[in-house]
């Protein structure tokens, strides 16, 4: 086979397609129990032994080291994966080696204790995340878990056992299991095993019997485990049947906030949504006080949001002052059928006499929607509404606001004194002070100045403008009531003004966010090219969050660096392209999940990594530097919005690139068709001439005269040389390969290329005059020298062929800005108007000439144009003003764009 044959190997294509096909995920089997000691691990090992004996590649990834000889005896004969040792608080711990398991890649792996929390040095915080990676790699997994570790049942278990289980597993892990095997024994039998030391050591068994392992607790836990298993079986049985309209239309909404009791509402909603096979949304309404929440409250909100995400909720973040109105409006627009709220208040206060409970407001605003009220835990009273935080906002003091307040009160007093001297009634003076309080509330921050100015206004009015003057006593009986009303009016006016300012700030915040998203979207619409999209995204993120960013458009496993942009005041951003950070980005590419700082996966990373996903595929991964601090929930939510915009831009660019590739392939196919058409008739004439001349020499019985013989031989030589040039043209095209981007260019001296082309054409046409003009300066042009020489030879040959023998053909070279220009000029008849449209196509659809009448140099021009385009240059032609044609070839100089 010719070495230039670039046809792809079919076997290689099939192998590539198979390698790109998505491998099915592994299957998960959970051995489920209601307490430790029921025999989950024993049953798992027993099942694994059967699979191992049947020939399956089984690997024991990790088994919790028990003191139960029956369980440990089941390990005999099974391949074991050695655990890795990690150090935690000066203690050596044995942990599951995820990386080695992925490298070994068995058919089935056993990993005990699904709810286990990994050591700090592990890639994932939780073991169930390790198992998700195993499943994504196509490995089947056996694991064990108890019912008390189910996240949505955490509050229920706590109410039964009075013990808060810290290690929990999201319900979606339980739901995705292909098989749930319930390992069940009677509670009495379990207690006998506990007393016999088969579960815990005697001293620990005694403590467990007095606390968790009571008969009542075990019976209730067993009932819950049986119910969970039954629900799972029922859901699997119904998976092939369509749900009823009522179920299909059920949509639940849970309202969350900084209260720890919100977690109970989220878990209750998750269980209810699972029972109704419905979706649910977690709504957090942020008001003006949200920015001044304590760190503990902000942390609680973040934990509640993460809990809702873990349990499968859609997270919605809104802003507004009246919670009931915001919730009701969202429920109406979103088709919510059930709303879950926590009990907003457990005791009556003086303030509560004038307020309506949140749940009552919702019932009045949404009479057709069911409102479920979940009471908080009565034993826990640590949480209080952020009243103290409101006081901090009220006590916002500054010298500037103090001077403003004092100045306005002094001016109001002077103005009132003038009214008093003009015998204007005191009612007007009261209005002056109320207006001053309103003005103070408008120009100052917080509540404190409005409240203080309300009190000072009343006292000032009493001191200066009521008899007896310059005392705080009031003779007239109606004045105390006037003072009280004046104080209330001033106080309410001040409070309403501050509230309006707060709502205006929230409106500005929402408007700014909307404006930013609009600008980003508008920027993406006007941007073309992957690098420009990445640069635009990085620029916006730095301006919005003042954090450095790295943007990976290709999986860094292939060795590619990400696009890094440094924030002005951030730490050195080059760390974002370090091998450790690339490993985190690679993990995100593979698993399509967030990782890095602030997550439960690869927590030690220097950045928060988020995938940019479109149609289930990761188009890119960006990392936001967290060296200044971890990103809060609001920032992450905003990043998701920007990521959706970036995903559309990248998807559009991807489609555009694919369209360009299709157009390029179409052009290549057209070029191939042109070549085939040209070869089909262009080769016939020289071959026929060679055959005729050679036949005349061989078949002539009488010796030919010398002139005739030389003429026939010269004809054979001429036709052979033409065939050689045609083959050179075809080989030149094959050197361009399947894509112009594969063209290898090197800096070449333009004068040397011109000299090579002229030397070779002079060898063919020694009697023709060729004028060459080159500049004095040295021109270095990036090119494939052999191909460009062939182009110049074709153009020179074209000029020689279509011009009189006694006229010269000229070749000029000059520099024009950042491009080198080659001009090939002749003094022939020029190019006719009919031929111009098809000059570089090599195919004139309605030509009058026979296909055999000429050698069709158009095919050579078509090849020339293909070569020049591959170099990023341009080839054009036009007729000269006096006589002949000129071909202009331009190539970019070294370093030009």
C-alpha positions in Angstrom: 0.0 0.0 0.0 1.2 3.5 -0.8 2.6 5.3 2.2 0.6 8.3 1.2 -2.7 6.4 1.5 -4.3 8.1 4.4 -7.5 6.0 4.5 -8.5 5.2 8.1 -8.4 1.6 9.3 -12.0 0.3 9.8 -10.9 -1.8 12.8 -9.4 1.3 14.4 -12.6 3.3 13.8 -14.7 0.5 15.4 -12.4 0.4 18.4 -12.6 4.2 18.8 -16.4 4.1 18.6 -16.6 1.3 21.2 -14.2 3.2 23.5 -16.3 6.3 23.3 -19.6 4.5 24.1 -20.8 5.1 27.7 -20.1 2.0 29.8 -23.1 1.0 31.8 -23.0 1.8 35.5 -22.4 -0.9 38.0 -25.2 -2.4 40.1 -25.7 -1.8 43.8 -26.9 -4.3 46.3 -27.6 -3.2 49.8 -27.8 -5.6 52.8 -30.2 -3.8 55.0 -30.9 -4.2 58.7 -32.4 -2.5 61.6 -29.5 -2.7 64.1 -25.9 -3.8 64.4 -25.5 -7.6 64.8 -28.4 -8.8 62.7 -26.0 -10.4 60.2 -25.7 -8.0 57.3 -22.0 -8.5 56.8 -22.3 -12.3 57.2 -25.0 -12.4 54.6 -23.0 -10.2 52.2 -19.9 -12.4 52.5 -22.0 -15.6 52.1 -23.5 -14.2 48.8 -20.1 -13.1 47.6 -18.8 -16.7 48.2 -21.4 -18.1 45.9 -20.5 -15.5 43.2 -16.8 -16.3 43.6 -17.4 -20.0 43.2 -19.4 -19.3 40.0 -16.4 -17.7 38.4 -17.0 -14.0 39.0 -14.1 -11.7 39.7 -14.9 -10.8 43.3 -12.8 -8.5 45.5 -13.3 -7.7 49.2 -12.7 -4.0 49.3 -13.2 -3.3 53.0 -14.8 -5.2 55.8 -15.2 -3.6 59.2 -12.9 -5.5 61.6 -15.4 -7.4 63.8 -14.7 -9.7 66.8 -17.3 -12.1 65.4 -15.5 -15.3 64.3 -18.5 -16.6 62.2 -18.3 -13.4 60.1 -14.6 -13.3 59.7 -14.6 -17.0 58.8 -16.6 -16.1 55.7 -13.6 -14.2 54.3 -11.6 -17.4 53.7 -10.8 -17.8 50.0 -11.9 -14.4 48.8 -9.4 -12.0 47.3 -8.7 -9.1 49.8 -7.8 -5.5 49.0 -5.4 -4.2 51.6 -6.7 -1.1 53.4 -4.7 2.1 53.4 -3.4 3.6 56.6 -4.3 7.2 57.4 -3.4 9.3 60.4 -6.1 11.1 62.4 -5.3 12.9 65.6 -2.2 10.8 66.1 -4.1 7.6 65.6 -3.5 5.2 62.7 -6.8 4.3 61.0 -7.5 1.7 58.3 -9.6 3.0 55.4 -10.9 1.7 52.1 -8.4 2.2 49.3 -10.6 3.6 46.5 -7.8 4.4 44.0 -6.5 0.8 44.2 -10.0 -0.6 43.8 -10.5 1.5 40.7 -7.2 0.3 39.3 -8.0 -3.3 40.0 -11.5 -2.9 38.6 -13.1 -6.2 39.6 -16.6 -7.3 38.5 -17.9 -7.2 42.1 -16.5 -5.5 45.2 -17.6 -5.6 48.8 -17.5 -2.4 50.8 -18.9 -2.6 54.3 -20.5 0.3 56.3 -22.1 2.5 53.7 -22.6 5.4 56.1 -19.0 5.5 57.2 -17.2 8.9 57.3 -13.7 8.8 55.7 -10.6 10.3 57.2 -9.6 13.8 56.4 -7.0 12.7 53.9 -9.5 10.8 51.8 -10.7 12.1 48.4 -14.4 11.9 49.5 -15.9 12.8 52.9 -18.3 9.9 52.9 -18.0 6.2 51.9 -21.2 6.3 49.9 -19.4 8.8 47.6 -16.6 6.2 47.1 -19.3 3.7 46.1 -20.8 6.1 43.7 -17.4 6.3 41.9 -17.2 2.5 41.8 -20.6 2.3 40.3 -19.7 5.0 37.7 -16.7 2.9 36.7 -19.0 0.0 35.9 -18.2 -2.1 39.1 -20.9 -3.9 40.9 -21.0 -3.2 44.7 -22.2 -5.0 47.7 -22.6 -2.9 50.9 -24.3 -2.8 54.2 -26.3 -0.2 56.1 -28.8 0.1 59.0 -32.1 1.9 59.0 -30.9 4.5 61.5 -28.5 5.8 59.0 -31.2 6.9 56.5 -31.0 10.7 56.2 -34.8 11.3 55.8 -35.4 9.2 58.9 -32.9 10.9 61.1 -35.5 12.9 63.2 -37.8 9.8 63.5 -34.9 7.7 64.8 -33.9 10.5 67.2 -37.4 10.6 68.6 -37.4 6.9 69.2 -33.9 6.3 70.6 -33.1 9.8 71.9 -29.8 9.5 70.1 -28.8 11.7 67.2 -27.1 9.6 64.5 -24.3 11.6 63.0 -23.4 9.3 60.1 -26.2 9.3 57.5 -26.7 8.3 53.9 -28.9 10.2 51.4 -32.1 8.4 50.4 -31.2 8.5 46.7 -28.4 6.0 47.3 -30.9 3.7 48.8 -33.3 4.3 45.9 -30.7 3.6 43.2 -30.0 0.2 44.5 -31.0 -2.6 42.1 -31.6 -4.9 45.0 -32.3 -4.5 48.7 -31.8 -7.6 50.8 -33.4 -7.3 54.3 -31.4 -9.2 56.9 -33.9 -9.7 59.7 -33.9 -11.6 63.1 -36.3 -11.3 66.0 -35.3 -8.5 68.6 -35.2 -11.1 71.4 -32.7 -13.2 69.4 -30.6 -10.0 68.8 -30.6 -9.2 72.5 -29.5 -12.7 73.3 -26.6 -12.4 70.8 -25.7 -9.0 72.4 -25.7 -10.5 75.9 -23.6 -13.4 74.6 -20.9 -11.1 73.5 -21.4 -11.8 69.8 -21.9 -8.2 68.8 -20.0 -6.0 71.3 -17.6 -6.6 74.1 -19.3 -7.2 77.5 -18.7 -3.7 78.9 -20.0 -2.0 75.7 -22.8 -4.5 75.4 -24.1 -3.5 78.8 -24.2 0.2 77.9 -25.9 -0.5 74.6 -28.6 -2.6 76.3 -29.4 0.4 78.6 -29.6 2.9 75.8 -30.0 2.0 72.1 -30.7 -1.8 72.3 -33.9 -1.8 74.2 -36.8 -4.1 73.2 -39.1 -1.2 72.4 -36.4 0.6 70.3 -35.5 -2.6 68.4 -39.2 -3.4 67.6 -39.8 0.1 66.3 -36.6 0.1 64.3 -37.5 -3.3 62.8 -40.9 -2.0 61.8 -39.3 1.0 60.0 -36.8 -1.2 58.2 -39.5 -3.5 57.0 -41.6 -0.6 55.9 -38.6 1.0 54.0 -38.0 -2.4 52.2 -41.7 -2.7 51.4 -41.8 0.8 50.0 -38.7 0.1 47.8 -40.3 -3.1 46.4 -43.6 -1.3 45.8 -41.8 1.5 44.0 -39.9 -0.9 41.8 -43.2 -2.7 41.0 -44.8 0.5 40.0 -41.9 1.7 37.8 -43.5 0.3 34.7 -46.9 1.7 35.4 -47.9 5.3 34.9 -48.8 7.2 38.0 -52.3 8.6 38.6 -53.1 12.2 37.8 -53.2 13.1 41.5 -49.7 11.7 42.0 -48.4 13.2 38.9 -49.6 16.7 39.9 -48.4 16.6 43.4 -45.6 19.1 44.0 -44.3 19.9 47.5 -42.6 23.0 48.8 -40.7 23.2 52.0 -39.7 26.6 53.5 -36.3 26.7 55.1 -34.4 29.2 57.1 -31.6 29.6 59.7 -33.6 27.6 62.3 -32.2 24.1 63.0 -35.7 22.8 62.9 -35.8 23.4 59.2 -33.8 20.2 58.8 -36.7 18.3 60.3 -39.1 19.9 57.8 -36.8 19.0 54.9 -36.6 15.3 56.0 -40.4 15.2 56.5 -41.0 16.6 53.1 -38.5 14.2 51.5 -40.3 11.2 53.0 -43.7 12.6 51.9 -42.5 13.3 48.4 -41.1 9.8 48.2 -44.4 8.3 49.4 -46.3 10.3 46.8 -43.6 9.8 44.1 -43.6 13.6 43.7 -40.9 16.2 43.4 -40.3 18.8 46.0 -38.7 22.3 46.2 -36.8 23.9 49.1 -37.4 27.6 49.2 -35.3 30.1 51.1 -36.5 33.7 51.3 -33.8 36.2 52.0 -34.7 39.7 53.4 -32.6 42.7 54.3 -31.5 41.0 57.5 -29.9 38.1 55.6 -26.6 40.0 55.1 -26.3 40.5 58.9 -27.0 37.0 60.0 -24.5 35.6 62.5 -21.9 33.1 61.2 -23.8 30.3 63.0 -27.0 31.2 61.3 -25.4 31.4 57.9 -23.7 28.0 58.5 -27.1 26.5 59.5 -28.7 27.9 56.3 -25.9 26.4 54.2 -26.3 23.0 56.0 -30.0 23.1 55.4 -29.6 23.9 51.7 -27.0 21.1 51.3 -29.3 18.7 53.1 -32.2 19.6 50.8 -29.9 19.1 47.8 -28.8 15.7 49.1 -32.4 14.5 49.5 -33.2 15.5 45.9 -34.8 18.9 46.3 -34.7 21.7 43.8 -33.3 24.8 45.5 -34.9 28.2 45.0 -33.6 31.4 46.6 -35.8 34.5 46.6 -35.7 37.9 48.2 -38.5 39.8 49.9 -39.6 41.3 53.2 -43.0 39.6 53.7 -42.3 35.9 53.8 -45.9 34.8 53.4 -46.4 37.0 50.3 -43.2 35.8 48.7 -44.0 32.1 49.4 -47.6 32.4 48.2 -46.7 34.2 45.0 -44.0 31.5 44.2 -46.5 28.7 45.0 -49.1 30.2 42.6 -46.6 30.5 39.8 -45.0 27.1 40.3 -48.1 24.9 40.7 -47.3 23.9 44.3 -49.9 21.6 45.9 -48.5 21.2 49.4 -46.5 23.6 51.5 -44.5 22.4 54.6 -43.5 25.0 57.2 -42.1 24.7 60.7 -43.9 26.1 63.7 -43.0 29.7 63.7 -43.7 30.4 67.4 -44.2 28.2 70.5 -45.1 30.9 73.0 -47.1 34.1 73.0 -45.4 37.5 73.4 -46.6 41.1 73.4 -45.4 41.5 69.9 -47.2 38.3 68.8 -50.5 39.9 69.7 -50.2 42.2 66.8 -48.8 39.7 64.3 -50.3 36.8 62.3 -48.5 33.5 62.3 -46.8 32.6 59.0 -48.9 29.5 58.6 -52.1 31.5 59.2 -51.0 34.0 56.5 -50.3 31.2 54.1 -53.7 29.6 54.7 -55.5 32.9 54.1 -53.4 33.7 51.0 -53.6 30.1 49.6 -56.9 28.6 50.5 -56.6 25.8 47.8 -53.1 24.6 48.9 -52.5 22.3 51.8 -50.2 23.7 54.5 -48.4 21.2 56.7 -47.1 22.5 60.0 -44.2 20.6 61.5 -43.5 21.4 65.1 -39.9 21.8 66.3 -38.3 19.6 68.9 -39.6 20.9 72.3 -36.5 19.8 74.1 -34.2 22.0 72.0 -34.5 25.7 72.6 -31.1 26.9 71.6 -32.3 28.7 68.5 -33.9 32.1 68.6 -35.0 34.3 65.8 -32.4 36.8 64.9 -33.7 39.5 67.2 -30.2 40.3 68.5 -29.0 40.5 65.0 -31.7 43.1 64.3 -30.5 45.1 67.3 -27.0 45.1 65.8 -28.5 46.6 62.7 -30.4 49.1 64.8 -27.3 50.0 66.7 -25.4 50.9 63.6 -23.6 54.1 64.7 -21.3 56.4 62.8 -20.0 59.9 63.2 -21.5 60.9 59.8 -25.0 59.7 60.6 -24.8 61.3 64.1 -23.8 64.7 62.6 -26.7 64.4 60.1 -29.2 63.6 62.8 -28.1 66.4 65.1 -28.1 68.9 62.2 -31.6 68.0 61.0 -33.0 68.2 64.6 -31.3 71.6 65.1 -32.7 72.9 61.9 -36.1 71.6 62.7 -36.0 73.3 66.1 -34.9 76.6 64.6 -37.7 76.4 62.0 -40.2 75.5 64.7 -39.0 78.4 66.8 -39.6 80.8 63.9 -43.2 79.4 63.5 -43.7 79.8 67.2 -42.7 83.5 67.1 -45.2 83.9 64.2 -47.9 82.4 66.4 -48.4 79.4 64.1 -50.2 76.6 65.8 -48.3 73.8 67.5 -49.9 71.2 65.1 -47.7 72.6 62.4 -44.6 72.4 64.6 -45.4 68.8 65.3 -45.5 68.2 61.5 -42.1 69.8 61.2 -40.6 67.3 63.7 -42.3 64.4 62.1 -40.9 65.4 58.8 -37.5 65.8 60.3 -37.7 62.2 61.7 -38.7 61.0 58.3 -35.7 62.8 56.7 -33.3 61.4 59.3 -34.6 57.9 58.6 -34.0 58.4 54.9 -30.4 59.8 55.1 -29.1 57.5 57.9 -28.4 53.8 58.2 -30.3 51.4 60.4 -33.2 52.0 62.8 -31.4 53.6 65.7 -31.3 57.2 64.5 -35.0 57.2 63.5 -36.0 55.8 66.9 -33.8 58.2 68.9 -34.8 61.2 66.8 -38.5 60.3 67.4 -37.9 60.4 71.2 -35.8 63.6 71.0 -38.4 65.3 68.8 -41.1 64.7 71.4 -38.9 65.9 74.3 -37.7 68.9 72.3 -41.3 69.9 71.4 -42.3 69.5 75.1 -39.2 71.5 76.3 -39.4 74.4 73.9 -42.9 74.8 72.7 -45.3 73.8 75.5 -46.1 75.6 78.7 -44.4 75.8 81.1 -41.5 76.5 78.6 -38.0 75.1 79.1 -39.3 72.2 81.3 -40.4 68.7 80.6 -43.7 69.2 82.5 -47.0 69.7 80.6 -49.8 71.6 82.2 -52.6 70.9 79.7 -54.2 67.5 80.1 -54.2 66.7 76.4 -50.5 67.1 75.9 -49.4 63.6 77.1 -51.7 62.0 74.6 -50.3 64.4 71.9 -46.8 63.4 72.9 -47.7 59.7 72.7 -49.3 60.0 69.3 -46.4 62.1 68.0 -44.0 59.5 69.2 -45.9 56.6 67.6 -46.3 58.5 64.3 -42.6 59.4 64.2 -41.6 55.9 65.2 -43.8 54.1 62.6 -42.8 56.6 59.9 -39.1 56.0 60.7 -39.6 52.2 60.7 -41.5 52.2 57.4 -38.8 54.4 55.8 -36.0 52.1 56.9 -38.1 49.1 55.6 -38.6 50.8 52.3 -34.8 51.4 52.1 -34.2 47.8 52.8 -36.6 46.6 50.2 -35.0 49.1 47.8 -31.6 47.5 48.5 -33.0 44.0 47.8 -34.6 45.3 44.6 -31.3 46.8 43.5 -29.5 43.5 44.4 -32.0 41.6 42.3 -31.8 44.1 39.5 -28.0 44.0 39.5 -28.0 40.2 39.4 -30.5 40.2 36.5 -28.5 42.9 34.7 -25.3 40.9 35.1 -26.9 37.8 33.7 -28.3 39.9 30.8 -24.8 41.3 30.1 -23.2 37.9 30.3 -25.8 36.5 27.9 -25.4 39.4 25.6 -21.6 39.0 25.7 -21.9 35.3 24.9 -24.2 36.0 22.0 -21.7 38.4 20.5 -18.7 36.2 21.2 -17.4 33.6 18.8 -14.5 31.2 19.4 -13.7 29.0 22.4 -10.9 31.1 23.8 -13.0 34.3 23.7 -15.9 32.6 25.5 -13.5 31.4 28.2 -11.8 34.8 28.5 -15.2 36.5 28.8 -16.4 34.1 31.5 -13.2 34.4 33.5 -13.4 38.2 33.3 -17.0 38.3 34.6 -16.3 35.9 37.4 -13.3 37.9 38.6 -15.2 41.1 38.5 -18.2 39.7 40.4 -16.4 37.6 43.0 -12.9 38.9 43.1 -11.5 35.4 43.0 -9.0 33.8 40.6 -10.4 31.2 38.2 -9.2 28.3 36.1 -11.3 27.1 33.1 -10.7 23.6 31.7 -12.3 23.0 28.3 -10.5 19.7 28.0 -10.0 17.0 30.6 -6.6 17.8 32.1 -5.8 14.1 32.2 -4.7 14.6 28.6 -2.0 17.0 29.8 -3.7 20.3 28.8 -3.5 23.3 31.2 -6.6 25.3 32.0 -7.1 28.9 31.2 -6.1 30.8 34.4 -7.0 34.4 35.2 -5.6 36.1 38.3 -7.7 38.3 40.5 -6.0 41.6 41.5 -5.9 40.9 45.2 -5.9 37.1 45.2 -3.0 34.7 45.9 -0.8 33.2 43.2 -3.3 31.6 40.8 -0.6 29.4 39.1 -1.4 26.8 41.8 -4.7 26.2 39.9 -2.8 24.4 37.2 -0.8 22.3 39.6 -1.1 18.5 39.3 -3.2 18.2 42.4 -5.7 20.8 41.2 -5.8 19.1 37.7 -6.6 15.8 39.4 -9.7 17.4 41.1 -10.8 18.9 37.7 -10.3 15.4 36.1 -12.5 13.9 38.8 -15.3 16.5 38.1 -15.0 15.7 34.3 -15.5 12.0 35.1 -18.2 12.2 37.7 -20.1 15.3 36.6 -20.3 16.6 40.2 -18.9 19.5 42.2 -15.7 18.9 44.1 -13.0 20.8 45.9 -13.1 23.4 48.7 -16.4 23.6 50.5 -17.7 20.2 49.2 -17.5 16.7 50.6 -15.1 15.5 47.8 -11.4 16.4 47.7 -11.9 19.0 50.4 -8.3 20.0 50.5 -8.3 21.6 47.0 -7.5 25.3 46.6 -10.6 25.9 44.5 -14.2 25.1 44.2 -14.7 23.1 41.0 -18.0 23.0 39.1 -18.9 21.2 35.9 -20.5 23.1 33.0 -23.0 20.6 31.7 -25.2 20.6 28.6 -27.4 17.7 27.5 -25.8 15.4 30.1 -22.3 16.0 28.9 -19.5 18.0 30.6 -18.4 20.7 28.2 -16.0 22.3 30.7 -15.0 22.5 34.3 -14.1 25.7 36.1 -12.4 26.2 39.4 -13.0 29.3 41.6 -10.2 30.0 44.0 -11.1 29.6 47.6 -7.8 30.8 49.1 -9.5 33.9 50.5 -12.3 31.8 52.0 -14.9 29.2 50.9 -17.7 30.3 48.7 -21.1 30.8 50.4 -24.4 29.4 49.1 -25.5 32.7 47.4 -22.3 32.8 45.4 -22.6 29.1 44.4 -26.2 29.7 43.3 -25.1 32.7 41.2 -22.3 30.6 39.7 -24.9 28.0 38.7 -26.8 30.7 36.8 -23.6 31.8 35.0 -22.7 28.2 34.3 -26.0 27.7 32.5 -25.3 30.7 30.3 -21.7 29.5 29.7 -23.1 26.0 28.8 -25.3 27.5 26.1 -22.5 29.5 24.7 -20.1 26.5 24.7 -22.8 24.3 23.2 -23.5 26.9 20.5 -19.7 27.1 19.7 -19.6 23.3 19.6 -22.4 23.2 17.1 -20.8 26.0 15.1 -17.5 24.0 15.0 -19.3 20.9 14.0 -21.1 22.8 11.2 -17.8 24.3 10.0 -16.3 20.8 10.0 -19.3 19.5 8.0 -18.8 22.4 5.5 -15.1 21.6 5.4 -15.8 17.9 4.8 -18.3 18.9 2.1 -15.7 21.1 0.5 -13.2 18.3 0.6 -15.7 15.9 -0.9 -16.3 18.4 -3.7 -12.6 18.7 -4.2 -12.3 14.9 -4.5 -15.1 14.9 -7.0 -13.4 17.6 -9.0 -10.1 15.6 -8.9 -11.8 12.5 -10.1 -13.6 14.3 -12.9 -10.4 16.1 -13.9 -8.3 12.9 -13.8 -10.9 11.0 -15.7 -10.5 13.1 -18.8 -7.2 15.0 -18.3 -5.2 11.8 -18.2 -6.7 10.4 -21.4 -5.0 12.9 -23.8 -1.4 12.4 -22.6 -1.8 8.6 -22.3 -3.3 8.4 -25.7 -0.5 10.5 -27.1 2.2 8.3 -25.4 0.4 5.1 -26.6 0.1 6.5 -30.2 3.7 7.6 -30.4 5.2 4.4 -28.9 3.0 2.3 -31.1 4.1 4.2 -34.2 7.8 3.5 -33.3 7.2 -0.2 -32.5 4.8 -1.1 -35.2 6.6 0.6 -38.1 8.4 -2.1 -40.0 10.5 0.4 -42.0 13.1 2.6 -40.2 11.7 6.0 -39.4 13.5 9.1 -40.6 15.3 11.0 -37.8 12.9 14.0 -37.8 9.8 11.8 -37.4 11.5 9.6 -34.8 12.6 12.6 -32.8 9.2 14.1 -33.0 7.5 11.0 -31.6 10.1 10.7 -28.8 9.7 14.4 -27.9 5.9 13.9 -27.8 6.3 11.0 -25.5 8.7 13.0 -23.3 6.4 16.0 -23.2 3.3 13.9 -22.3 5.3 12.0 -19.6 6.5 15.3 -18.0 2.9 16.5 -17.9 1.8 13.3 -16.2 4.6 13.7 -13.7 3.5 17.2 -12.9 -0.1 16.0 -12.5 1.1 13.3 -10.0 3.1 15.9 -8.1 -0.1 18.1 -7.8 -2.0 15.1 -6.5 0.7 14.2 -4.0 0.7 17.9 -2.9 -3.0 17.6 -2.1 -2.5 14.4 -0.1 0.2 16.1 2.0 -2.4 18.6 3.2 -4.0 15.5 4.9 -7.6 15.4 6.1 -7.5 18.8 7.9 -5.6 22.0 7.3 -4.7 22.2 11.0 -2.4 19.2 10.5 -0.3 21.1 8.1 3.3 21.4 9.4 4.9 24.8 8.7 8.4 26.0 9.3 9.9 29.5 8.8 11.2 29.6 5.2 13.1 32.3 3.4 10.7 33.6 0.7 13.6 34.4 -1.7 14.8 30.8 -1.5 11.3 29.5 -2.3 11.0 31.8 -5.3 14.5 30.7 -6.5 13.7 27.0 -6.2 10.4 27.4 -8.2 12.1 29.5 -10.9 15.0 27.0 -11.2 12.7 24.1 -11.7 10.5 25.8 -14.2 13.6 27.0 -16.2 14.7 23.4 -16.4 11.4 22.6 -18.1 11.2 25.7 -20.3 14.8 26.8 -20.9 14.0 29.1 -23.7 11.3 31.2 -21.9 12.2 34.4 -20.2 11.2 34.7 -16.5 11.7 38.1 -14.7 12.0 37.9 -10.9 11.8 40.9 -8.5 12.3 40.4 -4.8 12.7 43.0 -2.0 16.0 43.9 -0.4 14.7 43.0 3.1 14.8 39.5 4.4 11.3 37.9 4.4 10.7 34.8 6.6 7.4 33.2 6.0 5.9 30.1 7.9 5.1 27.6 5.3 5.5 24.1 3.9 8.2 25.0 1.4 7.7 22.0 -0.9 3.9 22.8 -1.3 4.4 26.5 -1.9 7.2 25.8 -4.5 4.7 23.5 -6.3 2.1 26.3 -6.2 4.5 28.8 -7.8 5.5 26.2 -10.4 1.9 25.7 -11.3 1.3 29.4 -11.6 4.4 30.0 -13.7 3.6 27.1 -15.9 0.1 28.5 -16.4 1.6 31.9 -17.4 4.0 30.2 -19.9 1.3 28.1 -21.4 -1.2 30.9 -22.0 1.2 33.6 -23.2 3.3 34.0 -26.4 6.7 32.4 -26.5 8.5 35.8 -27.0 6.9 37.4 -23.9 8.4 37.2 -20.4 6.5 35.8 -17.4 7.1 37.9 -14.2 7.3 36.8 -10.6 7.3 39.6 -8.0 7.7 39.3 -4.2 7.0 42.1 -1.7 6.0 42.7 1.9 2.6 44.3 2.5 2.0 44.9 6.2 1.9 41.6 8.0 1.7 39.5 4.9 4.0 38.4 2.1 2.7 38.8 -1.5 3.7 36.8 -4.6 2.6 38.1 -8.0 2.8 35.9 -11.2 2.0 37.9 -14.3 1.9 37.1 -18.0 1.2 38.9 -21.2 -1.3 36.5 -22.8 -5.0 37.0 -23.7 -6.1 37.1 -20.1 -9.0 35.3 -18.4 -12.4 35.4 -20.1 -15.5 36.5 -18.1 -17.1 33.0 -18.6 -14.1 31.3 -17.0 -13.7 33.6 -14.0 -16.4 31.9 -11.8 -14.9 28.4 -12.3 -11.2 29.4 -12.4 -10.3 27.7 -9.1 -13.0 25.0 -9.2 -11.5 23.0 -12.1 -15.0 22.3 -13.4 -16.9 24.4 -15.9 -20.4 22.9 -16.0 -21.4 24.3 -19.4 -18.1 24.7 -21.2 -18.0 24.5 -24.9 -14.6 22.8 -25.1 -14.3 19.1 -25.2 -12.8 17.5 -22.2 -10.0 16.3 -24.3 -9.3 19.5 -26.1 -7.0 20.9 -23.4 -5.1 19.7 -20.4 -7.5 21.6 -18.0 -5.0 23.5 -15.9 -8.0 24.6 -13.8 -7.4 21.4 -11.8 -3.9 22.8 -11.0 -5.3 26.1 -9.9 -7.9 24.3 -7.7 -5.0 22.4 -6.0 -3.1 25.7 -5.6 -6.0 27.4 -3.9 -6.4 24.4 -1.5 -2.7 24.6 -0.5 -2.8 28.3 0.0 -6.0 28.2 2.1 -4.4 25.5 4.2 -1.6 28.0 5.0 -4.1 30.7 6.0 -3.4 32.6 2.9 -5.3 33.8 -0.1 -5.1 33.2 -3.9 -6.8 35.5 -6.3 -6.6 36.3 -10.1 -7.5 39.3 -12.3 -6.8 40.6 -15.8 -4.1 43.2 -16.2 -5.0 46.6 -17.5 -2.9 46.3 -20.6 -2.6 42.6 -21.5 -2.5 39.3 -19.7 -3.4 38.0 -16.3 -2.0 38.4 -12.8 -2.3 35.8 -10.0 -1.8 37.2 -6.4 -0.8 34.8 -3.6 -0.6 36.2 0.0 0.8 34.4 3.1 0.9 35.6 6.7 4.3 36.5 8.0 5.9 34.9 11.1 4.1 36.1 14.3 1.0 37.5 12.5 -2.5 36.5 13.5 
